[in-house]
């Protein structure tokens, strides 16, 4: 029997991934029945889940409202624009009529002033 003499270099090993099983975590102390002083209420955890669900629901609702508003604005842009232009035309026509009435009143006041000046000169 021939034995290979020991060498300082290890034999080359094919590189394959090694799977190392981790040991399960061991508790420092055995779990005893939880006393009321150290036990966390389960309702706090459930309350957080409900709160997180509510926040996610509310966020989704806001996103949905924004999307509907954007699409709605895009769809009804033309009718709203036409209605605004028609309303502004009505306001313009009303303002034109008021301007004409004011100029007529101004003309009548000018005539009344002429009459009062002529009366005051004839009396005085």
N, CA and C atoms as a LAMMPS dump frame, in Angstrom:
ITEM: TIMESTEP
0
ITEM: NUMBER OF ATOMS
372
ITEM: BOX BOUNDS ff ff ff
-5.0000000000000000e+02 5.0000000000000000e+02
-5.0000000000000000e+02 5.0000000000000000e+02
-5.0000000000000000e+02 5.0000000000000000e+02
ITEM: ATOMS id mol type element x y z
1 1 1 N 0.819 -1.159 0
2 1 2 C 0 0 0
3 1 3 C 0.868 1.228 0
4 2 1 N 0.522 2.068 -0.9
5 2 2 C 1.271 3.306 -0.954
6 2 3 C 0.376 4.429 -0.462
7 3 1 N 0.908 5.178 0.376
8 3 2 C 0.17 6.324 0.903
9 3 3 C 0.739 7.59 0.311
10 4 1 N -0.145 8.481 0.042
11 4 2 C 0.3 9.775 -0.447
12 4 3 C 0.818 10.591 0.729
13 5 1 N 1.945 11.222 0.512
14 5 2 C 2.46 12.028 1.624
15 5 3 C 1.58 13.268 1.833
16 6 1 N 1.386 13.692 3.053
17 6 2 C 0.554 14.88 3.31
18 6 3 C 1.192 16.133 2.729
19 7 1 N 0.352 16.98 2.16
20 7 2 C 0.839 18.237 1.585
21 7 3 C 0.207 19.392 2.346
22 8 1 N 0.799 20.541 2.209
23 8 2 C 0.266 21.706 2.919
24 8 3 C -0.91 22.326 2.162
25 9 1 N -1.04 22.012 0.911
26 9 2 C -2.14 22.557 0.121
27 9 3 C -3.296 21.565 0.099
28 10 1 N -4.525 22.093 0.297
29 10 2 C -5.671 21.163 0.234
30 10 3 C -5.949 20.784 -1.215
31 11 1 N -6.592 19.677 -1.369
32 11 2 C -6.937 19.23 -2.706
33 11 3 C -7.994 20.158 -3.291
34 12 1 N -7.922 20.44 -4.6
35 12 2 C -8.938 21.315 -5.197
36 12 3 C -10.303 20.64 -5.188
37 13 1 N -11.311 21.417 -4.792
38 13 2 C -12.681 20.904 -4.733
39 13 3 C -13.487 21.657 -5.771
40 14 1 N -14.35 20.939 -6.444
41 14 2 C -15.195 21.575 -7.454
42 14 3 C -16.091 22.599 -6.755
43 15 1 N -16.22 23.767 -7.384
44 15 2 C -17.004 24.833 -6.782
45 15 3 C -18.486 24.586 -7.011
46 16 1 N -19.128 24.196 -5.971
47 16 2 C -20.571 24.005 -6.008
48 16 3 C -21.151 24.778 -4.833
49 17 1 N -22.334 25.307 -5.027
50 17 2 C -22.909 26.05 -3.901
51 17 3 C -23.221 25.11 -2.748
52 18 1 N -22.873 25.569 -1.595
53 18 2 C -23.119 24.752 -0.411
54 18 3 C -24.391 25.235 0.26
55 19 1 N -25.22 24.326 0.584
56 19 2 C -26.433 24.655 1.315
57 19 3 C -26.187 24.27 2.759
58 20 1 N -26.214 25.284 3.588
59 20 2 C -25.97 25.053 4.998
60 20 3 C -27.278 25.226 5.727
61 21 1 N -27.679 24.247 6.422
62 21 2 C -28.912 24.323 7.193
63 21 3 C -28.61 25.049 8.496
64 22 1 N -29.388 26.047 8.756
65 22 2 C -29.211 26.781 10.001
66 22 3 C -29.956 26.063 11.105
67 23 1 N -29.398 26.163 12.266
68 23 2 C -30.065 25.547 13.395
69 23 3 C -31.233 26.426 13.801
70 24 1 N -32.342 25.832 14.176
71 24 2 C -33.474 26.66 14.59
72 24 3 C -33.113 27.447 15.837
73 25 1 N -33.641 28.642 15.891
74 25 2 C -33.36 29.506 17.04
75 25 3 C -33.937 28.873 18.292
76 26 1 N -33.131 28.857 19.305
77 26 2 C -33.586 28.282 20.557
78 26 3 C -33.908 29.408 21.523
79 27 1 N -34.962 29.231 22.218
80 27 2 C -35.368 30.24 23.189
81 27 3 C -34.485 30.132 24.416
82 28 1 N -34.185 31.278 24.994
83 28 2 C -33.351 31.283 26.177
84 28 3 C -34.087 30.644 27.346
85 29 1 N -35.375 30.902 27.432
86 29 2 C -36.167 30.338 28.516
87 29 3 C -37.356 29.622 27.91
88 30 1 N -37.804 28.59 28.5
89 30 2 C -38.999 27.929 27.974
90 30 3 C -40.196 28.862 28.083
91 31 1 N -41.083 28.727 27.11
92 31 2 C -42.26 29.583 27.078
93 31 3 C -43.243 29.083 28.115
94 32 1 N -43.562 29.959 29.007
95 32 2 C -44.544 29.616 30.033
96 32 3 C -45.843 30.315 29.673
97 33 1 N -46.855 30.043 30.401
98 33 2 C -48.13 30.716 30.172
99 33 3 C -47.919 32.203 30.374
100 34 1 N -48.324 32.989 29.384
101 34 2 C -48.095 34.432 29.437
102 34 3 C -48.915 35.04 30.557
103 35 1 N -48.243 35.84 31.331
104 35 2 C -48.972 36.529 32.393
105 35 3 C -49.612 37.779 31.806
106 36 1 N -50.672 38.278 32.388
107 36 2 C -51.349 39.459 31.854
108 36 3 C -50.454 40.685 31.795
109 37 1 N -49.444 40.768 32.638
110 37 2 C -48.572 41.941 32.661
111 37 3 C -47.644 41.961 31.454
112 38 1 N -47.216 40.807 30.953
113 38 2 C -46.251 40.771 29.858
114 38 3 C -46.888 40.503 28.509
115 39 1 N -48.107 40.037 28.491
116 39 2 C -48.75 39.696 27.215
117 39 3 C -49.247 40.954 26.517
118 40 1 N -48.992 41.045 25.207
119 40 2 C -49.504 42.159 24.41
120 40 3 C -50.909 41.819 23.95
121 41 1 N -51.788 42.754 24.019
122 41 2 C -53.157 42.449 23.582
123 41 3 C -53.187 42.205 22.072
124 42 1 N -53.922 41.204 21.677
125 42 2 C -54.037 40.864 20.256
126 42 3 C -54.805 41.937 19.509
127 43 1 N -55.638 42.685 20.214
128 43 2 C -56.44 43.707 19.545
129 43 3 C -55.575 44.841 19.005
130 44 1 N -54.416 45.088 19.608
131 44 2 C -53.529 46.142 19.109
132 44 3 C -53.02 45.771 17.719
133 45 1 N -52.649 44.514 17.547
134 45 2 C -52.162 44.052 16.247
135 45 3 C -53.286 44.099 15.211
136 46 1 N -54.452 43.65 15.609
137 46 2 C -55.597 43.667 14.697
138 46 3 C -55.996 45.113 14.396
139 47 1 N -55.931 45.967 15.393
140 47 2 C -56.244 47.382 15.189
141 47 3 C -55.307 48.02 14.173
142 48 1 N -54.032 47.673 14.241
143 48 2 C -53.079 48.21 13.259
144 48 3 C -53.4 47.718 11.861
145 49 1 N -53.756 46.436 11.747
146 49 2 C -54.1 45.901 10.427
147 49 3 C -55.33 46.603 9.872
148 50 1 N -56.316 46.848 10.729
149 50 2 C -57.509 47.561 10.28
150 50 3 C -57.136 48.976 9.868
151 51 1 N -56.294 49.64 10.659
152 51 2 C -55.87 51.01 10.334
153 51 3 C -55.124 51.038 9.004
154 52 1 N -54.187 50.109 8.811
155 52 2 C -53.435 50.071 7.558
156 52 3 C -54.36 49.792 6.375
157 53 1 N -55.312 48.893 6.562
158 53 2 C -56.28 48.617 5.502
159 53 3 C -57.116 49.839 5.173
160 54 1 N -57.522 50.573 6.203
161 54 2 C -58.309 51.794 5.988
162 54 3 C -57.496 52.834 5.228
163 55 1 N -56.235 53.01 5.585
164 55 2 C -55.368 53.98 4.908
165 55 3 C -55.171 53.579 3.452
166 56 1 N -54.961 52.304 3.188
167 56 2 C -54.795 51.844 1.81
168 56 3 C -56.083 52.071 1.025
169 57 1 N -57.231 51.774 1.64
170 57 2 C -58.521 52.004 0.989
171 57 3 C -58.711 53.485 0.685
172 58 1 N -58.394 54.336 1.651
173 58 2 C -58.549 55.784 1.462
174 58 3 C -57.626 56.292 0.357
175 59 1 N -56.41 55.803 0.306
176 59 2 C -55.472 56.204 -0.748
177 59 3 C -55.987 55.779 -2.119
178 60 1 N -56.492 54.564 -2.202
179 60 2 C -57.064 54.096 -3.471
180 60 3 C -58.261 54.929 -3.882
181 61 1 N -59.085 55.314 -2.909
182 61 2 C -60.249 56.147 -3.206
183 61 3 C -59.828 57.517 -3.736
184 62 1 N -58.796 58.111 -3.149
185 62 2 C -58.3 59.415 -3.621
186 62 3 C -57.753 59.284 -5.041
187 63 1 N -57.007 58.233 -5.308
188 63 2 C -56.471 58.029 -6.658
189 63 3 C -57.611 57.848 -7.654
190 64 1 N -58.643 57.104 -7.26
191 64 2 C -59.793 56.89 -8.139
192 64 3 C -60.52 58.21 -8.414
193 65 1 N -60.711 59.019 -7.4
194 65 2 C -61.384 60.316 -7.583
195 65 3 C -60.564 61.218 -8.496
196 66 1 N -59.254 61.226 -8.328
197 66 2 C -58.394 62.041 -9.201
198 66 3 C -58.484 61.56 -10.65
199 67 1 N -58.469 60.259 -10.847
200 67 2 C -58.553 59.72 -12.212
201 67 3 C -59.905 60.058 -12.841
202 68 1 N -60.983 59.913 -12.083
203 68 2 C -62.306 60.231 -12.61
204 68 3 C -62.407 61.728 -12.922
205 69 1 N -61.851 62.558 -12.056
206 69 2 C -61.865 64 -12.309
207 69 3 C -61.095 64.371 -13.562
208 70 1 N -59.948 63.754 -13.749
209 70 2 C -59.147 64.033 -14.941
210 70 3 C -59.874 63.594 -16.201
211 71 1 N -60.417 62.394 -16.181
212 71 2 C -61.146 61.889 -17.351
213 71 3 C -62.398 62.722 -17.592
214 72 1 N -63.103 63.077 -16.519
215 72 2 C -64.302 63.898 -16.656
216 72 3 C -64.004 65.261 -17.243
217 73 1 N -62.927 65.868 -16.806
218 73 2 C -62.538 67.17 -17.356
219 73 3 C -62.209 67.055 -18.832
220 74 1 N -61.53 65.994 -19.196
221 74 2 C -61.153 65.789 -20.589
222 74 3 C -62.395 65.567 -21.454
223 75 1 N -63.369 64.824 -20.927
224 75 2 C -64.563 64.492 -21.701
225 75 3 C -65.481 65.702 -21.866
226 76 1 N -65.7 66.467 -20.804
227 76 2 C -66.675 67.565 -20.878
228 76 3 C -66.017 68.921 -21.094
229 77 1 N -64.786 68.937 -21.55
230 77 2 C -64.08 70.203 -21.763
231 77 3 C -64.816 71.084 -22.778
232 78 1 N -65.211 70.536 -23.898
233 78 2 C -65.863 71.306 -24.965
234 78 3 C -67.215 71.862 -24.518
235 79 1 N -68.124 71.063 -23.938
236 79 2 C -69.408 71.628 -23.503
237 79 3 C -69.253 72.718 -22.437
238 80 1 N -68.323 72.528 -21.505
239 80 2 C -68.112 73.545 -20.463
240 80 3 C -67.555 74.818 -21.083
241 81 1 N -66.646 74.675 -22.024
242 81 2 C -66.079 75.839 -22.699
243 81 3 C -67.163 76.596 -23.465
244 82 1 N -68.011 75.866 -24.162
245 82 2 C -69.1 76.514 -24.899
246 82 3 C -70.064 77.231 -23.952
247 83 1 N -70.381 76.618 -22.821
248 83 2 C -71.29 77.241 -21.854
249 83 3 C -70.662 78.499 -21.263
250 84 1 N -69.358 78.469 -20.985
251 84 2 C -68.686 79.642 -20.431
252 84 3 C -68.676 80.785 -21.445
253 85 1 N -68.432 80.464 -22.71
254 85 2 C -68.439 81.502 -23.751
255 85 3 C -69.838 82.097 -23.895
256 86 1 N -70.87 81.257 -23.87
257 86 2 C -72.249 81.758 -23.974
258 86 3 C -72.588 82.651 -22.786
259 87 1 N -72.178 82.263 -21.587
260 87 2 C -72.431 83.073 -20.4
261 87 3 C -71.709 84.418 -20.492
262 88 1 N -70.491 84.419 -20.967
263 88 2 C -69.751 85.67 -21.108
264 88 3 C -70.37 86.568 -22.177
265 89 1 N -70.936 85.986 -23.236
266 89 2 C -71.627 86.782 -24.251
267 89 3 C -72.874 87.449 -23.666
268 90 1 N -73.604 86.714 -22.821
269 90 2 C -74.782 87.291 -22.169
270 90 3 C -74.367 88.454 -21.27
271 91 1 N -73.29 88.276 -20.525
272 91 2 C -72.796 89.345 -19.646
273 91 3 C -72.361 90.545 -20.478
274 92 1 N -71.688 90.296 -21.594
275 92 2 C -71.25 91.39 -22.464
276 92 3 C -72.447 92.156 -23.036
277 93 1 N -73.467 91.427 -23.488
278 93 2 C -74.666 92.093 -24.016
279 93 3 C -75.353 92.914 -22.926
280 94 1 N -75.437 92.372 -21.723
281 94 2 C -76.041 93.109 -20.607
282 94 3 C -75.244 94.36 -20.278
283 95 1 N -73.92 94.24 -20.286
284 95 2 C -73.078 95.397 -19.997
285 95 3 C -73.216 96.445 -21.102
286 96 1 N -73.354 96.007 -22.365
287 96 2 C -73.548 96.956 -23.473
288 96 3 C -74.854 97.71 -23.323
289 97 1 N -75.921 97.005 -22.936
290 97 2 C -77.214 97.656 -22.718
291 97 3 C -77.142 98.659 -21.573
292 98 1 N -76.442 98.286 -20.506
293 98 2 C -76.298 99.213 -19.376
294 98 3 C -75.472 100.43 -19.774
295 99 1 N -74.476 100.233 -20.617
296 99 2 C -73.661 101.352 -21.085
297 99 3 C -74.519 102.326 -21.92
298 100 1 N -75.387 101.767 -22.778
299 100 2 C -76.28 102.617 -23.583
300 100 3 C -77.25 103.382 -22.688
301 101 1 N -77.799 102.698 -21.688
302 101 2 C -78.729 103.376 -20.777
303 101 3 C -78.022 104.482 -20.018
304 102 1 N -76.802 104.236 -19.594
305 102 2 C -76.055 105.26 -18.868
306 102 3 C -75.758 106.453 -19.765
307 103 1 N -75.454 106.22 -21.041
308 103 2 C -75.184 107.347 -21.943
309 103 3 C -76.469 108.143 -22.208
310 104 1 N -77.625 107.454 -22.292
311 104 2 C -78.903 108.181 -22.457
312 104 3 C -79.202 109.042 -21.238
313 105 1 N -79.002 108.462 -20.05
314 105 2 C -79.228 109.238 -18.819
315 105 3 C -78.27 110.42 -18.772
316 106 1 N -77.034 110.226 -19.18
317 106 2 C -76.053 111.311 -19.187
318 106 3 C -76.494 112.42 -20.143
319 107 1 N -77.017 112.012 -21.327
320 107 2 C -77.519 113.017 -22.287
321 107 3 C -78.706 113.78 -21.723
322 108 1 N -79.622 113.091 -21.071
323 108 2 C -80.784 113.757 -20.466
324 108 3 C -80.359 114.693 -19.339
325 109 1 N -79.386 114.279 -18.556
326 109 2 C -78.895 115.157 -17.485
327 109 3 C -78.208 116.388 -18.073
328 110 1 N -77.524 116.209 -19.187
329 110 2 C -76.896 117.363 -19.855
330 110 3 C -77.954 118.351 -20.337
331 111 1 N -79.035 117.845 -20.92
332 111 2 C -80.134 118.714 -21.368
333 111 3 C -80.781 119.421 -20.181
334 112 1 N -80.99 118.693 -19.058
335 112 2 C -81.593 119.289 -17.868
336 112 3 C -80.686 120.383 -17.319
337 113 1 N -79.394 120.159 -17.385
338 113 2 C -78.457 121.171 -16.911
339 113 3 C -78.515 122.412 -17.8
340 114 1 N -78.637 122.22 -19.103
341 114 2 C -78.758 123.357 -20.032
342 114 3 C -80.02 124.167 -19.704
343 115 1 N -81.12 123.454 -19.448
344 115 2 C -82.391 124.132 -19.151
345 115 3 C -82.273 124.924 -17.838
346 116 1 N -81.672 124.336 -16.814
347 116 2 C -81.555 125.035 -15.523
348 116 3 C -80.608 126.226 -15.652
349 117 1 N -79.576 126.127 -16.484
350 117 2 C -78.659 127.267 -16.683
351 117 3 C -79.393 128.397 -17.412
352 118 1 N -80.16 128.041 -18.438
353 118 2 C -80.889 129.078 -19.18
354 118 3 C -81.965 129.734 -18.301
355 119 1 N -82.611 128.96 -17.427
356 119 2 C -83.617 129.551 -16.522
357 119 3 C -82.954 130.478 -15.523
358 120 1 N -81.83 130.064 -14.986
359 120 2 C -81.146 130.901 -14.001
360 120 3 C -80.615 132.179 -14.622
361 121 1 N -80.202 132.151 -15.878
362 121 2 C -79.717 133.361 -16.534
363 121 3 C -80.874 134.3 -16.877
364 122 1 N -82.029 133.726 -17.229
365 122 2 C -83.163 134.574 -17.565
366 122 3 C -83.762 135.222 -16.315
367 123 1 N -83.711 134.586 -15.2
368 123 2 C -84.25 135.14 -13.967
369 123 3 C -83.276 136.161 -13.402
370 124 1 N -82.042 135.887 -13.489
371 124 2 C -81.051 136.706 -12.806
372 124 3 C -80.492 137.806 -13.569
